[in-house]
């Protein structure tokens, strides 16, 4: 199951999304505490991005990483 080509990008996108949310919350806490204007600007900017757009972007990047790894393995 781990070697299926579509499974690995989804797993990368899932964990990337989880880590991104945690990192984003910590970053926003810091920005709102230290630089309130930047924190508000960041919130407004993130509110304009569709959530599934970010997931699709992460999944696309993960698919390319897996494809490059597979190409390297095939060359060897």
Backbone as a chain_set.jsonl record, in Angstrom:
{"seq": "XXXXXXXXXXXXXXXXXXXXXXXXXXXXXXXXXXXXXXXXXXXXXXXXXXXXXXXXXXXXXXXXXXXXXXXXXXXX", "coords": {"N": [[0.814, -1.193, 0.0], [2.007, 1.221, 0.646], [3.644, 1.735, -1.488], [2.092, 2.467, -3.594], [1.514, 4.674, -6.283], [-0.291, 6.899, -6.087], [-0.946, 7.038, -3.449], [1.192, 7.923, -1.813], [1.628, 10.77, -2.477], [-0.789, 11.816, -1.486], [-0.551, 11.262, 1.207], [1.689, 12.808, 1.847], [0.638, 15.343, 1.268], [-1.416, 15.446, 3.154], [-0.068, 15.344, 5.7], [1.577, 17.535, 5.332], [-0.364, 19.519, 5.25], [-1.408, 19.366, 7.873], [0.881, 20.051, 9.403], [1.283, 22.579, 8.33], [-0.989, 23.984, 9.211], [-0.588, 23.968, 12.007], [1.893, 25.335, 12.176], [1.087, 27.734, 11.008], [-0.811, 28.689, 12.874], [0.86, 29.132, 15.098], [2.556, 31.078, 14.0], [0.707, 33.153, 13.481], [-0.098, 33.733, 16.115], [2.293, 34.78, 17.107], [2.645, 36.979, 15.347], [0.328, 38.515, 15.878], [0.78, 39.16, 18.531], [3.27, 40.509, 18.573], [3.417, 42.171, 16.267], [0.764, 43.656, 15.555], [-0.489, 44.855, 13.285], [0.623, 43.519, 11.055], [-0.264, 40.962, 11.656], [-3.081, 41.196, 11.371], [-3.186, 41.844, 8.654], [-2.147, 39.492, 7.561], [-4.145, 37.654, 8.298], [-6.317, 38.629, 6.795], [-5.279, 38.275, 4.212], [-4.97, 35.475, 4.077], [-7.608, 34.731, 4.286], [-8.617, 35.19, 1.794], [-7.773, 33.151, 0.177], [-8.832, 30.157, -1.243], [-9.462, 27.254, 0.712], [-9.315, 24.652, -0.423], [-7.802, 25.157, -2.615], [-5.203, 25.514, -1.634], [-4.779, 22.923, -0.67], [-4.88, 21.485, -3.059], [-2.674, 22.565, -4.381], [-0.601, 21.7, -2.677], [-0.911, 18.933, -2.991], [-0.288, 18.664, -5.71], [2.419, 19.456, -5.74], [3.462, 17.44, -4.087], [2.929, 15.205, -5.703], [4.65, 15.675, -7.851], [7.128, 15.483, -6.535], [7.133, 12.773, -5.814], [7.014, 11.612, -8.368], [9.493, 12.427, -9.411], [11.202, 11.06, -7.677], [10.566, 8.424, -8.372], [11.423, 8.434, -11.02], [14.164, 8.739, -10.666], [14.755, 6.329, -9.364], [14.183, 4.529, -11.405], [16.158, 5.136, -13.227], [18.424, 4.18, -12.017]], "CA": [[0.0, 0.0, 0.0], [2.849, 2.409, 0.706], [4.325, 1.954, -2.758], [1.163, 2.897, -4.628], [1.935, 6.01, -6.684], [-1.186, 7.991, -5.693], [-1.072, 7.052, -1.996], [2.254, 8.718, -1.201], [1.362, 12.212, -2.535], [-1.888, 12.173, -0.582], [-0.016, 11.232, 2.565], [2.532, 13.998, 1.976], [-0.243, 16.515, 1.31], [-2.137, 15.434, 4.426], [0.813, 15.75, 6.793], [1.969, 18.918, 5.061], [-1.474, 20.37, 5.668], [-1.457, 19.385, 9.34], [2.009, 20.859, 9.88], [1.047, 23.954, 7.902], [-1.978, 24.597, 10.106], [0.057, 24.197, 13.306], [2.867, 26.409, 11.988], [0.338, 28.962, 10.75], [-1.372, 29.179, 14.134], [1.957, 29.683, 15.9], [2.995, 32.313, 13.354], [-0.298, 34.185, 13.719], [-0.008, 34.147, 17.517], [3.46, 35.655, 17.218], [2.402, 38.238, 14.641], [-0.681, 39.313, 16.577], [1.351, 39.643, 19.79], [4.4, 41.416, 18.357], [3.132, 43.119, 15.176], [-0.681, 43.492, 15.307], [-0.876, 45.245, 11.925], [0.993, 42.413, 10.167], [-1.15, 39.836, 11.962], [-4.377, 41.438, 10.73], [-2.979, 41.75, 7.204], [-1.985, 38.07, 7.255], [-5.466, 37.022, 8.402], [-7.111, 39.031, 5.632], [-4.706, 37.651, 3.015], [-5.291, 34.045, 4.092], [-9.052, 34.561, 4.111], [-8.955, 35.295, 0.375], [-7.313, 31.944, -0.517], [-9.722, 29.022, -0.981], [-8.733, 26.185, 1.395], [-9.03, 23.521, -1.303], [-6.73, 25.589, -3.512], [-3.935, 25.195, -0.972], [-4.633, 21.477, -0.64], [-4.574, 21.052, -4.43], [-1.288, 22.96, -4.643], [0.254, 20.78, -1.927], [-0.998, 17.616, -3.623], [0.451, 18.74, -6.97], [3.848, 19.452, -5.411], [3.787, 16.102, -3.596], [2.928, 14.293, -6.851], [5.893, 15.903, -8.598], [8.234, 14.928, -5.751], [7.072, 11.314, -5.945], [7.374, 11.28, -9.751], [10.95, 12.582, -9.557], [11.83, 9.943, -6.97], [10.37, 7.22, -9.184], [12.285, 8.55, -12.197], [15.538, 8.47, -10.223], [14.872, 4.886, -9.103], [14.178, 3.822, -12.688], [17.451, 5.364, -13.888], [19.489, 3.41, -11.353]], "C": [[0.859, 1.26, 0.0], [3.519, 2.717, -0.625], [3.384, 2.352, -3.882], [1.464, 4.346, -4.988], [1.023, 7.132, -6.21], [-1.275, 8.104, -4.172], [-0.035, 7.964, -1.343], [2.009, 10.215, -1.322], [0.232, 12.643, -1.612], [-1.405, 12.211, 0.859], [0.862, 12.454, 2.817], [1.666, 15.244, 2.091], [-0.992, 16.587, 2.638], [-1.253, 15.936, 5.56], [1.354, 17.154, 6.582], [0.89, 19.893, 5.478], [-1.574, 20.486, 7.176], [-0.336, 20.26, 9.889], [1.841, 22.322, 9.502], [0.06, 24.68, 8.795], [-1.346, 24.909, 11.459], [1.05, 25.348, 13.205], [2.163, 27.745, 11.775], [-0.264, 29.549, 12.012], [-0.295, 29.791, 15.018], [2.453, 31.003, 15.32], [1.998, 33.44, 13.597], [-0.299, 34.647, 15.171], [1.157, 35.104, 17.711], [3.195, 37.002, 16.564], [1.395, 39.114, 15.374], [-0.145, 39.87, 17.893], [2.411, 40.713, 19.553], [4.106, 42.517, 17.342], [1.653, 43.012, 14.8], [-1.111, 43.847, 13.887], [-0.553, 44.122, 10.931], [0.094, 41.209, 10.395], [-2.504, 39.989, 11.3], [-4.265, 41.317, 9.214], [-2.859, 40.288, 6.775], [-3.331, 37.347, 7.294], [-6.322, 37.368, 7.185], [-6.593, 38.372, 4.351], [-5.065, 36.166, 2.95], [-6.776, 33.788, 3.879], [-9.462, 34.622, 2.642], [-8.571, 34.046, -0.416], [-8.28, 30.8, -0.216], [-8.94, 27.867, -0.348], [-8.394, 25.01, 0.48], [-7.974, 23.873, -2.339], [-5.369, 25.269, -2.925], [-3.711, 23.688, -0.933], [-4.254, 20.952, -2.025], [-3.133, 21.397, -4.795], [-0.322, 22.017, -3.935], [0.246, 19.394, -2.554], [-0.229, 17.587, -4.942], [1.952, 18.694, -6.723], [4.273, 18.068, -4.934], [3.839, 15.096, -4.742], [4.21, 14.452, -7.663], [7.099, 15.343, -7.863], [8.276, 13.418, -5.905], [7.455, 10.884, -7.357], [8.877, 11.397, -9.973], [11.696, 11.453, -8.858], [11.728, 8.666, -7.792], [11.26, 7.253, -10.42], [13.738, 8.263, -11.829], [15.742, 6.983, -9.969], [14.931, 4.096, -10.402], [15.491, 3.998, -13.43], [18.545, 4.491, -13.301], [19.425, 1.95, -11.644]], "O": [[0.471, 2.267, -0.592], [3.922, 3.856, -0.861], [3.828, 2.556, -5.012], [1.65, 5.172, -4.094], [1.511, 8.231, -5.949], [-1.642, 9.16, -3.656], [-0.362, 8.701, -0.412], [2.172, 10.909, -0.319], [0.29, 13.721, -1.02], [-1.8, 13.081, 1.635], [0.786, 13.065, 3.883], [1.933, 16.109, 2.926], [-1.181, 17.674, 3.184], [-1.638, 16.844, 6.297], [1.569, 17.888, 7.547], [1.185, 20.969, 5.998], [-1.799, 21.574, 7.705], [-0.575, 21.115, 10.743], [2.215, 23.209, 10.269], [0.246, 25.857, 9.105], [-1.547, 25.996, 11.999], [1.052, 26.241, 14.053], [2.595, 28.769, 12.303], [-0.236, 30.764, 12.209], [-0.505, 30.845, 15.619], [2.738, 31.942, 16.064], [2.401, 34.566, 13.889], [-0.484, 35.835, 15.436], [1.027, 36.119, 18.396], [3.481, 38.047, 17.148], [1.588, 40.325, 15.481], [-0.57, 40.94, 18.328], [2.442, 41.719, 20.262], [4.503, 43.666, 17.537], [1.319, 42.343, 13.822], [-2.006, 43.205, 13.338], [-1.368, 43.81, 10.063], [-0.271, 40.513, 9.448], [-3.029, 39.033, 10.73], [-5.147, 40.754, 8.565], [-3.407, 39.892, 5.746], [-3.623, 36.525, 6.426], [-6.975, 36.496, 6.612], [-7.383, 37.958, 3.503], [-5.424, 35.66, 1.887], [-7.158, 32.744, 3.351], [-10.542, 34.154, 2.283], [-8.996, 33.892, -1.561], [-8.525, 30.499, 0.952], [-7.857, 27.532, -0.828], [-7.312, 24.433, 0.587], [-7.32, 22.984, -2.885], [-4.476, 24.806, -3.636], [-2.591, 23.22, -1.138], [-3.401, 20.072, -2.145], [-2.451, 20.606, -5.446], [0.667, 21.584, -4.526], [1.291, 18.749, -2.64], [0.415, 16.586, -5.257], [2.676, 17.977, -7.413], [5.329, 17.574, -5.33], [4.705, 14.222, -4.751], [4.789, 13.461, -8.11], [8.001, 14.786, -8.49], [9.347, 12.845, -6.107], [8.156, 9.885, -7.524], [9.471, 10.557, -10.649], [12.694, 10.947, -9.37], [12.695, 7.912, -7.895], [11.794, 6.222, -10.828], [14.459, 7.619, -12.591], [16.786, 6.433, -10.32], [15.651, 3.102, -10.492], [15.901, 3.114, -14.182], [19.483, 4.105, -13.998], [20.255, 1.185, -11.153]]}, "num_chains": 1, "name": "protein.A"}
